[in-house]
Amino acid sequence: MRTRTAGALSLLLAAGALGTLTGTAAAAPPDGRGATTEYKATTQLGTAEDAPLTLSAAVTRDTSGALVTLVEVYVDGLVCTPGQDLPGTLVLLESATLTASGVPLTCAPAGGQGLGTATGTLDVDLGWTGTGPTEREGRTGNRDHCVGRVLHRAAALTGSATVTLDGGQSLTVDVADGHDSGLSYYHTACPPPAA
């Protein structure tokens, strides 16, 4: 009996994994309960001390199959964000891209430094390529009783980003200015709420 149950569970998990890998979207569980899966490409570009600006970017595909891009630019005491998602691609732990030009930015003082707000534009062309082995990290239940699996893979990054603040000069940051980049997979399963 135990073998039959284990075999059925294995088939169920394999079917779920195949559905995720081929792009079949599963509905997100209500109230954060059930299983969620997320693939993500991230970078912190401009980590060198003399970098002209720092760009933080993430390309994420969640359980619903939707692709979401998050970008923040730190320049001259300001934090700048686009008012829209940027075009991107993400292929599991293999590769990702983020490419757009002339994207409007809204900038506000970072850390309350007394600076005024500003606007500008962003041109970005970044590509991630997975390199080396995939490292596995377990997620065991704590107070939320959720368990899961996290996979990380280092990524080679190519490309650059250029920010032009209104009334200022264009500043460009690329991989020569240092970066911390990677590709990740997160799968979390949570029990239903207690009745």
Secondary structure in CASP SS format (residue, H / E / C, confidence):
PFRMAT SS
TARGET T0000
AUTHOR 0000-0000-0000
METHOD secondary structure of the structure
MODEL  1
M C 1.00
R H 1.00
T H 1.00
R H 1.00
T H 1.00
A H 1.00
G H 1.00
A H 1.00
L H 1.00
S H 1.00
L H 1.00
L H 1.00
L H 1.00
A H 1.00
A H 1.00
G H 1.00
A H 1.00
L H 1.00
G H 1.00
T H 1.00
L H 1.00
T C 1.00
G C 1.00
T C 1.00
A C 1.00
A C 1.00
A C 1.00
A C 1.00
P C 1.00
P H 1.00
D H 1.00
G H 1.00
R C 1.00
G E 1.00
A E 1.00
T E 1.00
T E 1.00
E E 1.00
Y E 1.00
K E 1.00
A E 1.00
T E 1.00
T E 1.00
Q E 1.00
L E 1.00
G C 1.00
T C 1.00
A C 1.00
E C 1.00
D C 1.00
A C 1.00
P C 1.00
L C 1.00
T E 1.00
L E 1.00
S E 1.00
A E 1.00
A E 1.00
V E 1.00
T E 1.00
R E 1.00
D C 1.00
T C 1.00
S C 1.00
G C 1.00
A C 1.00
L E 1.00
V E 1.00
T E 1.00
L E 1.00
V E 1.00
E E 1.00
V E 1.00
Y E 1.00
V E 1.00
D C 1.00
G C 1.00
L E 1.00
V E 1.00
C E 1.00
T E 1.00
P E 1.00
G C 1.00
Q C 1.00
D C 1.00
L C 1.00
P C 1.00
G E 1.00
T E 1.00
L E 1.00
V E 1.00
L C 1.00
L C 1.00
E C 1.00
S E 1.00
A E 1.00
T E 1.00
L E 1.00
T E 1.00
A E 1.00
S E 1.00
G E 1.00
V E 1.00
P E 1.00
L E 1.00
T E 1.00
C E 1.00
A E 1.00
P E 1.00
A C 1.00
G C 1.00
G C 1.00
Q C 1.00
G C 1.00
L C 1.00
G C 1.00
T C 1.00
A E 1.00
T E 1.00
G E 1.00
T E 1.00
L E 1.00
D E 1.00
V E 1.00
D E 1.00
L E 1.00
G E 1.00
W E 1.00
T E 1.00
G E 1.00
T E 1.00
G E 1.00
P E 1.00
T E 1.00
E E 1.00
R E 1.00
E E 1.00
G E 1.00
R E 1.00
T C 1.00
G C 1.00
N C 1.00
R C 1.00
D C 1.00
H C 1.00
C C 1.00
V E 1.00
G E 1.00
R E 1.00
V E 1.00
L E 1.00
H E 1.00
R E 1.00
A E 1.00
A E 1.00
A E 1.00
L E 1.00
T E 1.00
G E 1.00
S E 1.00
A E 1.00
T E 1.00
V E 1.00
T E 1.00
L E 1.00
D C 1.00
G C 1.00
G C 1.00
Q C 1.00
S E 1.00
L E 1.00
T E 1.00
V E 1.00
D E 1.00
V H 1.00
A H 1.00
D H 1.00
G C 1.00
H E 1.00
D E 1.00
S E 1.00
G E 1.00
L E 1.00
S E 1.00
Y E 1.00
Y E 1.00
H E 1.00
T E 1.00
A E 1.00
C E 1.00
P C 1.00
P C 1.00
P C 1.00
A C 1.00
A C 1.00
END
